[in-house]
């Protein structure tokens, strides 16, 4: 809903309530013969009718909102001057000014109006206490300190609470906005990638006598769509807390061996050497075995095979420390372009690329791997170069160590 429209309605409602209160107070003052108080209420009513007319005809305007708040400040100050004292009711009404100011104006104007209210009411209270010529100003100031302190504390406390609330509200709104934009971007990427695969299926079925070649295209496109859908489901479930990741000690060496075994055929087709520097001792990490193998290690190692050219080399190394275990996967492939590198873990950015042998990619594997590594309490980093003798990509994953290593 438009904030201006909400403020317009709020200003009209507040003005009507203030008019009603002042009408009742004016009638009560006249009935008891307090014409000075009735005059103050009458003057306030005149200001409020101007505010109400402008708010009704023009909607919210900054000047109209300021005039409404000014009428409240003037009303309280005049009552102090007319009654020659500060009633407890005035101190009780003071916190409403910062509340209304923050509702009707922006943060800066709300603070300004609160400070102005404290200064005006403090000045009126001090003037009444002093009454020039009756006693020294210093004595009047000392006697007015409790009242002035009450003004400052009540208004500052109210303003502080409101500012904290507004700050937290803005943080939440900003986070929701970023999440909404990220999901909208992700949806556009999904539609794009799925549409591409559906076009492959449509074109393959439209080609007469295509035979096994068309079926291979269809099978590959269908598998890509299934991979995209399954990956996004996992990411969404993890973000929403619907996917529980129960951590336990996992034999890291055994997990890597299983993933490498699954990739042997694909690596052999491209004549890629996969060199695994096996640790001397059993190494265990805190993780979920299935997600560690099928989501984290499988994504990182399959990407290395995908983007390494024929006859390339992939090296896997484990380094253990007392509290952490680091897995390094380095290839001598094509590397990651500089404009893509900052976004390889961002599901809201389109980073999918084809491999060195035309292998398709979804762009969602690395973001999902990162989410699970972080769910395990670890970290993942990437280093890359697209030129020179050190061309290639290095992924560095750090996990929490677990001891002893389980038998697997």
N, C-alpha and C positions, 0 to 999 in steps of 0.2 A: 504494500500500500504506500502511496505517496506521503512522505513525511509532512509536506506542506499542508496537504488536505487534513491530516490528523491534527496538526497544530491549529489549523483554522477552526475546526470543530471544538477542540479543547479550549481555545481562547474564547469562543462564544459561550460555552458552558460555564467557564470560570467567571466571565463577566456577568452572566445572568445570576449566578450564585452570589457574587459580590454585591450586585445591585439589590438583590433580595435582602441580604444581611444588613446593608446600610439603610434600606427603607425601614426595616424593623427597628433598627437602632435609632433612627431619626424619630420615629413615632414614639418610642419609649422615652427618649430624651425630652421631647416636647411635653409628654404627659407628666413628667416630674419637674418640669420647669427648668431643665438644664439646656438653655438655649445656645450656650457656647458649644456644647457637644453636638447639639443638633446642627449647628452651623458647620462644624467640621464634617459631619456625615453628609450634609447637603452639598458641600464643595466636592467631596469625594464622589458623590453621586453624579455630579455634572461631568467629572472626568470619565467615570465609568460609562455613562451614556454615550460619550464620544467614542470610547473604545468599542462598545457594543455595536454602534452604528457602523464603524469602519470594519470591524471583524465580520459583521453580517454581510455587508455590501462588497467588500474587497477581499475577504478571506484573510489569511495570515499575512501580516506585514511586520517587518522587524520594528519599525517605528511604533506600530500599534501595540505590540507586545511590550516594548519598553515603556510606553505610556501606562499600560495596565500595571506593571510592576511599580512604576513611579507613583501611581495613585495610592498603592498600598503603603509605600514608604512615607509619602506625604501624610497620609491618614494617621499612621502611628506617631510620626513626629509632632503633628498638630495636637493630638490627644495628650502627649507629654507636656507640651507648652500650655495647653488650656487648663489641664488639671494640676499643673505645677508639681507633678510627681510621676514616677515611673511605676505603673501598676504591673503586677506579676503577669497579667494577661498579655501585656505588650511583649515581654520576654518570651512568652509561650508562642506568640504569633510570629516572632522573628524567624524561626527555622523554616517557615513556609516560603519565605522569599527566595532562598537559594533553591529550594525544591521546584518552585514554579519557574524560576529563571532558567534552570537546566532543562525543564520540559518545553518551554516556549522559545528559548534562544539557543545559541550554540555554547560550547564550553567556555570560550573566552568571555562572551557577553555575560554568561551566568556568573562567572567569578567576579567580573567587574560590577555587576549589579549587587552582588552580595557585599562586596567591599564598600560600595556606595551606601547601602542600607546601614551597615554598621557605623560608618562615619557620620551619617546624618542623624541617626538615633542617638549616638554617643554625644554628638554636639548638642542636641536638644536636651538630653539629660543633664549634661554638664552646665548648660546655660541656666536651666531651672534651679539647679543646686547652687549655682554661683550668684545669680541675680545681682548683676553689677552694682558694686557699692556696698553690698550687705556684709561681705566678709572677704578676706584675701582669697585670691584665686587658688593658691596652693592648697589651702584648707579645703576648699570646695572640691578640688581634684582628688585629694586623698579620701574624702568621704564618698566620692562617686566611683572610686575604683571597683568596689564589688559589682556595681551595676554595669560598668563598662566591661569588666571581665566576663560577666554573664553574657553580655551581647556578643563578645568575641568568641567565647567558647561554644555557645549554642549554634551560632551561625557557621563557625569553622567546622565543628563536628559534623553538622548536617551536610555542609558542602563537601567535606572530605569523603564521607560515606557515598555520596552521590557520584563524585568523581571516580572513586574506585569502581563503583558499579558500571558507570559509563565506559571506563577503560576495559573492564572485563567483557562487557557487552560488545564493544568494538572489536576486541580480540577474537571473540567467538564468531562474530559476523564476518571478519576477514578470513578466518579459517574456513568457514562454510563457503565463502565465495571462492577461495582457492580450490577447495575440494570439488565444488560444482564445476569450475572451469576445467579442472583436471579430468573429471569424469566426462564432460562434454567432449574434450579433446580425445580421450580414450575411445569414446563412442564413434567419433568420426574416423579414427584410425581403424577400429574394428570393422566398420561398414566398408571402408576402402579395401582392406585386406580380404575380407570375406567376399566382397563383390568381385575382386580379381579372380579368386578361385572359382567362384560360380560362373564367371565368364569362360574360364578354361573348360569347365564341365559342359557348358552350353555349346561352345565351339567344337569340342570333341565329339559330342553327340550329333552335331549338325554335319560332320564330315562323313561322306559316304565311304563305305569300305575301308574305314580306318583300322579296324581290327584291334590287335593287341596293343598297338601304339596308343590308340585313343583310350583304351581301358587303363593303360598305365598313367596317362594324363589325368583321367578321372579319379583313379585311386589316389594319386599324389595330391590332387586338389582337395579331395574329401578328407584325407588325413591331415592336411594343413588346417582345414576348417575345424576339425575335431580338436586339434592341438590348440588352436586359438581359443576356442570356447572353454576347454578344460583349464587352460592357463588362467584366463580371466576369472573363471569360477573360483579357482584356488586363491587368487589375489584378493578377490572381493571377500571371500570367507575369512581370510586371514585378517584383513583390515577391519571387518565387522565383528571380530572375536568369535565367529561361529566355528572356526577351525581350531581345535585344541592341539597344541604341539607339546606332547609329553616328552621331556628330555630324559635320557638315560645314557650310560656309557656305551659308546659304539666303537668297534674296532675300525679305525680309520684305514689301516693298511688293507684289510679285507674288503672294505667298501670300495676303495680305489681299484683293487684288482677286479672286482665284479663289473664295475663300469667299463674298465679297459677291455675286459673280455667281450662285453656287448658291442664295443666299437671296433674290435679287431677287423671284422670283415670290411667295414667302411674305410678304415685306414689302409687296409691292404689294397683296396681298389685304387687308391690314389698313391700307393707306394710310400706312405708316410711312416716314418719310424717313430714309435712312441717309447721314449726312454724313461723308465720309472726308477728313480733312485730309492730303492726300498730301504726303510729304516732298519737299523741294527736290532732294535728292540720293539716289542709290541707297543703301539701307540693308541690310546683311547681318547675320545673327545665326547663332550656332552652334546647330544643331538638326538634327532629322531632318525632312526636308521633308514627308513623308506624315503623320507624327504631329503635326507642327506645324499643318498645315492641317486634317486630318480629325478630330483629337482635341482639340487645344487651341483653336485659333481657331474652329472650327466649333461647339464646345460653348459657348464664351463668347458668340459672336455670335448663335447660334440661341436661346440663353436670353434674350438681350436682346430679340429679336423676339417670343419667346413671352410675355414678361411686360411688354411695352409695349403700351398700349391703342391702338386705332385712332387714326390721325392723330398718333401720337407721333413722337418724334425719337430717333435713336441717333447718337452721335458717336464716331468712331474717330480717334485721334491718335497719332502716333509722335514721340517725343523721343529724340534721340541724344546720347550723351556719348562720350568717348574709349574707355571700356571697356564700357559698357552701352547697351542700347537699351530704352526703355520704351514699351509699348503701353497706351493707356488707352481703355477702352470704357465709355461712359457712356450710360444711357438715362433716360427720364423715366417709367418704368413704375411698377409697384405697390410696388417695393422688397422687402426681405426682413424678415420679422418678427424682433423682437429675440430670441425664444427659438430661432429657427432659425439666426440669423446665425453663432454660434460653431461650428456643426456642418455648414455647407454643404460643407466639404471632407472630411468624415468619412464614409467608406463604411459605418461601423457605426451611423449614425444615420438615421432615416427623415426625409428632408427633401424628398421629392418633392411637387410641387404642380402643379395644372393652370394653364395659361396664361390670358391675358385673353380668349382666344377658345375656351376649353375644350380647348386642346392638352394631351395627356397628358405626364407626365414620369416618369423613372425614379429620379431622385435620385442617380444614379451618374456623371453626366457631369462634374460639377465635381470630385469626388474623382479621377477619372481624369485630367482636365486638369492638376490640381495635381501628380500623380505624374510626368507627362511633363515639365512645366515644370521641376520639380526635377531630373529626369533630364538635362535640357539644361543644368543648372547655374544655373537662374534662380529667380525667386520670383514668387508671385502673391498679391495681396491683394484684399480686397473692402471697399467702403464703401457704406452704404445709408441711406436715409431713407424712411419710409412716410407721412410727413405734411409739409405745408408746401410752399412754392414749389420747393424743391430736391428734391422727391420723386423717387426713382429709385435705381438701383444703378450703382456704378462699379467695374469690375474693372481692376486695375493689374498688368500683367505686365512683368517685367524679364528681359531675356535678355543673354547675353554677346555683345558685338559681334564681328563677323568682317569682315576687310578683305582684299582688295577684294570688293565684292558680285559674286556670280556672275551670269552672263547667264542669264536664265530665260524 
